Amino acid sequence: MDVDQPLPLLGGLSPARFMQRHWQKKPLLVRQAVAGIKPLLSRAELFALAADAAVESRLIVRGADGWQLKRGPLARRALPPLAQRDWTLLVQGVDLHDERAHALLQQFRFVPDARLDDLMISYASDGGGVGPHFDSYDVFLLQTHGRRRWRIGRQKNLSLVEGLPLKILADFQPEQEHVLEPGDMLYLPPRWAHDGVAEGECMTYSVGFRQPSTDEVVRELLQRVADDANDLVGDAAYRDPDQPATDQPGVLPPAMLEFARSAIEKALNDPRHLSLLLGEWLTEPKPSVWFDAGDAAGDASPLQVVLDRRTRMLYDAQHVFINGEGFSASGQDARLMRTLADQRRLTAAQCARLSAGARDLLSQWQAAGWLHER
């Protein structure tokens, strides 16, 4: 992708200009961002996904008794009649289960893959919605069928209505209102409050982004550091040959505190290892993701390889990461593996330039179902 090339998807802005002007700063409304778009999945296909135990789905109904939330799997008989008002079906991670949805998500790769999360499809009957709320992450809202009225605002009061199964703002203060028709798209930065209500039957596609919190990063990385503790710092025992006798046995010895501090610093003092752990974490598949085992490549000349839609692949200056595993890489192998991560495919000519060891890795990944020959 040429990040300096204007895109209809972004209303004529280039990705570079969009990131400078709007990303995490202010909303953007784009009329006919994807002109002529039709729903990628039919209503029946979406309902079938919602009934699958491997797919995350939610049903939200607003009725006389207030808001109700039911989590999937949701068989068709568990959904309200189509003619009933005020209900919404949310199907998460559709890009993991459908190539068409995966292809649409690729249009948003001007944002790093480490941040790009998934494509959610919202089906709503007339009046359906999830109430005024805010997200902690960026979101693109693409209308693909019917009309949805959005009210948005910079919300200062983030208090929620108590006792509800949904996080609904107690005092929503909208500042703008837009009706989106098929092909229109609305970008919202984190914490911009929004309330979308279907005007008749409609489908909305939401492109969401991963936004790790500091406590999440600390929990994940420190756990991984702990798993590697022996390799990082060894198992030398605490010694205190100069410890004097004490008449305050309850006092924490300063030398023991220094021993602990030094051990922690040593464990965290290798930037390369920290990068390895971060890359492995960020490419780890979601718990619901599984791969169909493939066949290992034969001895014939390598064909073009394409990453499976469920595969996550990143890289840094010393490593490549794929589906939770990290590998050291350098030279031409590293350059070609980076191309695989960026383009999600390698041509036969590119595969032929890999070393025997790198081609063996591709064969292992193919056997695991992480990539496929084309």
URJOWO-V673805 format. One record per residue. N is the residue number from 1. OMEGA is omega in whole degrees, -180 to 180 (* if undefined). Layout:
n;omega
N;OMEGA
N;OMEGA
This chain:
n;omega
1;175
2;-173
3;178
4;-179
5;178
6;-178
7;171
8;180
9;-177
10;177
11;180
12;173
13;170
14;175
15;180
16;-179
17;178
18;-178
19;179
20;-172
21;-167
22;-172
23;-179
24;-179
25;-176
26;-178
27;175
28;175
29;-180
30;174
31;180
32;174
33;175
34;-175
35;176
36;-177
37;172
38;177
39;180
40;177
41;174
42;177
43;-179
44;179
45;179
46;179
47;178
48;176
49;-179
50;180
51;-178
52;-179
53;-180
54;-176
55;178
56;-180
57;179
58;174
59;-179
60;-178
61;173
62;-177
63;-178
64;180
65;-180
66;-176
67;175
68;180
69;176
70;-179
71;-178
72;8
73;-174
74;176
75;-178
76;-179
77;178
78;-180
79;179
80;174
81;-179
82;-178
83;-180
84;179
85;163
86;172
87;-176
88;173
89;178
90;178
91;-172
92;172
93;-178
94;179
95;179
96;-172
97;-175
98;-177
99;180
100;178
101;178
102;-180
103;178
104;-179
105;-178
106;180
107;-178
108;-177
109;167
110;169
111;-178
112;178
113;179
114;-180
115;-177
116;-174
117;-174
118;176
119;177
120;176
121;177
122;172
123;-178
124;169
125;-179
126;-180
127;-177
128;178
129;-180
130;178
131;178
132;-176
133;173
134;176
135;179
136;-176
137;176
138;178
139;169
140;-178
141;-175
142;179
143;-178
144;-180
145;179
146;-177
147;174
148;179
149;-180
150;168
151;-176
152;178
153;173
154;-171
155;176
156;-180
157;-176
158;179
159;-174
160;174
161;-178
162;173
163;179
164;177
165;180
166;178
167;-177
168;-178
169;-178
170;-176
171;-178
172;-179
173;-179
174;179
175;-179
176;178
177;-179
178;172
179;-179
180;176
181;-176
182;-178
183;179
184;-178
185;178
186;174
187;177
188;174
189;178
190;173
191;169
192;-178
193;180
194;180
195;-179
196;-178
197;-179
198;173
199;-168
200;178
201;179
202;173
203;178
204;178
205;-179
206;175
207;-176
208;-175
209;180
210;-180
211;-177
212;175
213;-178
214;-179
215;178
216;179
217;-179
218;-180
219;-176
220;-175
221;179
222;176
223;179
224;174
225;179
226;179
227;-178
228;-170
229;-177
230;179
231;-175
232;-172
233;-178
234;-177
235;179
236;-177
237;175
238;177
239;180
240;-178
241;-179
242;180
243;178
244;173
245;-175
246;172
247;175
248;-173
249;180
250;-178
251;175
252;-178
253;178
254;-179
255;178
256;175
257;179
258;177
259;180
260;-180
261;-179
262;180
263;180
264;180
265;180
266;-179
267;-177
268;-169
269;-180
270;-178
271;-179
272;179
273;178
274;177
275;177
276;-179
277;-180
278;180
279;178
280;180
281;-175
282;179
283;-179
284;-180
285;176
286;-176
287;-177
288;-176
289;174
290;-176
291;173
292;-179
293;179
294;177
295;176
296;180
297;179
298;-178
299;-179
300;179
301;-176
302;176
303;173
304;177
305;-178
306;177
307;173
308;-177
309;-179
310;-176
311;173
312;-179
313;178
314;175
315;169
316;-175
317;-176
318;-171
319;161
320;-178
321;179
322;176
323;175
324;179
325;-180
326;-179
327;173
328;-178
329;178
330;175
331;-177
332;177
333;-180
334;-180
335;-179
336;177
337;176
338;175
339;178
340;179
341;-177
342;-175
343;-178
344;175
345;171
346;177
347;178
348;180
349;178
350;178
351;-178
352;-179
353;177
354;175
355;179
356;180
357;179
358;177
359;176
360;176
361;178
362;179
363;178
364;180
365;177
366;179
367;179
368;-178
369;-178
370;175
371;-174
372;173
373;176
374;*
